[in-house]
Amino acid sequence: MATTKTLTQRIVHDWLPVVVVLLAVVLAWYSAAWGMNAQGAIERVLDEEAGYTQMELFEATMTMERPLVPAPHQVAADFYESLTEWPIDSPRNLIYHVIVTGQSTLLGFAMGTALGLLLSVLIVHSRTLDKALLPWIVASQTVPVLAIAPIVLVVLGSLGFAGTAPKAFIAMYLCFFPVTVAMVQGLRSPQKIETEMMYTYAASRWQSLWLLRLPAALPFLFPALRVGVAAGLVGAMVAELPTGAQAGLGARLLTGSYYGQTTQIWSALVMSTLLGLALTGIVAGIERLVLRSRGAK
């Protein structure tokens, strides 16, 4: 009984705030759809001269084609239709676009993580590189990705790189920064007495790095990876916009904006949100496994 009660309390404690916030968002969404679509519904659907009730106005705003702000049920219907009525290899299926964007995101995430780890190790072990690299790494993030993406895509395209590679490069650009900054802090987190003990054992720099600094940096690394993979997804989607890509969630957003398909835009946004949550959830799961195994040892 006590176990059941504890489990129930945990479910209420963990999920009740999420459900409350979700309901508040849905309610605010419906209110925004009603308010933003009202004028369009009056002009395009209702007969203003004959008159209409508020209920008729509400129904019109919830069912009109190409609304300014689609209602949640309209987005859900478009989302479901895209997943169930078209094959996965069809550009009308959101999974098709998820696969394309996911490839660029994961490749850029891997490249950004590797670059961030390399830079952090170099910065921690060299005062010269610390003073030379770190300010420029910080300055690199002051350049808006919307400004740098077309330049990078043109340069890489002239070098023969096309398809996934340019988009992955933009994703890497956003991924490497949080990893670098967090790992610099993490690699410097061991206390002086711990580093002096490694010197006492005549450990080399690489042994100290592997046995002391890297394990101490893991609690700093994984939060940065969660931020990095989400930033990489944004970078991959942004990189799809100036290329006129035919596939990817960014391309889906662009196509919807061209043809005024606001419901398609919102369903693509929902899918990108779910993809971001899935990627950060995977990283969080790996974090729990790694930290649990370290604790077991």
Secondary structure as UniProt FT lines:
FT   HELIX           2..44
FT   TURN            48..50
FT   HELIX           54..63
FT   HELIX           72..84
FT   TURN            88..89
FT   TURN            91..92
FT   HELIX           94..125
FT   HELIX           127..140
FT   TURN            141..142
FT   HELIX           145..158
FT   TURN            159..160
FT   HELIX           164..187
FT   HELIX           192..200
FT   TURN            201..202
FT   HELIX           205..208
FT   HELIX           209..213
FT   HELIX           214..240
FT   TURN            241..244
FT   HELIX           249..258
FT   TURN            259..260
FT   HELIX           262..296
//
